[in-house]
């Protein structure tokens, strides 16, 4: 994906707290739980529930959120299309990480089994 710098900057400045309620609403609407959402977030970023809560309270930007995250070594196995873009082709690392999270939340909401969402080689 060739994105513009303004597109990437928008992701960097967006706060995790502004998007999290949408993630939660999306998965709960489809019968999944907040605990499952947190499991997905922890798998990708290494952040446990208290760490996620801290980021929500502090209004952490996505840039800060992913800057301190420990990205799962199997994150490169996340493939497919989200919002019209192939996540594996996104060139900007931050934008790709945000889209990885979007893709995992989407898979959770679509009822995919947790073992499949939490990829392993």
N, C-alpha and C positions, 0 to 999 in steps of 0.2 A: 504494500500500500504506500503510495506516495501521498503523504499528507502535507498540508501547508504548515508553516511554523505557527501560524495563529491557531490552527486546529490543535497542535501539540501543546501550545501554551495554555489553551483553554482547559485541557485535561490537567495540566500541572497546577493550575490555580484553583480548580474545582475542589471543594472540600469533600472528604469521605463522608462526613455527617450529612451533607446535602443529598447524597445518593443512597446511603444505607437504608433509609425508610422505604425507598422504592424497591430495593432488593428484597427487604423483608416482606413488604406488601405482596410482591410478585410471587414469592415462594409460598407464603401462607395462603394466598388466594387459591393456589393449586394443591393445598393439603399438606405441604411440607412445613417443617418447624424452624423456629429461630435457632435451635440447637444444631440442626442440619446446616443451616446457613453458616453458623460459626465454624462448624467442622470444615466446610469448604474453604472459608476464609483462612482458617488456621493451616490447612493443607498447602494453600498457595503461598501464604506470607510468613507463616511461623507464628503469627500473633494468636495468643490464646484469648479467651473471652474477656478477662480483665484488661488486656492490652487493647483489644478492640474498643472496649468501653472508654478507655483513656483517650484514644484517638477521636472518638465521637465527642467527648466532653471538651477536648482541646480545640476542636475545629480544624484538625490537621488537613492540609491540602493533600491531594493524591501524590504530588511530588514528594512531600515529607513522608507520607504513609509508605510509599514503596522504597524510598531512599533508605529507610531503616529496616525494611522487611528482609527476611531470609527466604528468597524465592525457592520454591521446591525444585530440586534438580530435574524432576520429571515434567516441569511446566512446559517444556518444548513439545511434549506429546499432546498438548491442547491444540487441536486443529479445527477448522471449520469456519463458517461464516457467521459473523455477528454484526448487525447494523450495516450489512452490505460489504463488509471487508473480511478477507481471509486473515485470521489472526496470525497465522504462521508467516504471512508476507508483510506484516507491519514493520516498518523500518525503525521508527522511534521506539527505544526500549520502554519508556514510561507509558506511551500510548499502548504498546503491545501488552504490558502488564495490566493496565486498566481493562483492556479488552479481554484478556485472559479471565479476569474476575467476572466480567460481564457474561462471558461464555459459560463459565462454571455455574453461575446463578441461573442462567437460562436453562442449562441442562437439568439442574435441580428442580426448577419449576415445571419442566416438561416430564418429570417423573422418572428420569433416568436413574438406574440403580447407583447407589453411593460407590460401590466398588468400581464402577465404570467411570464415574466422575473423578474419583481420586486415582488417577492413572498410576500404573506401575508398569515398568518395562517387562 
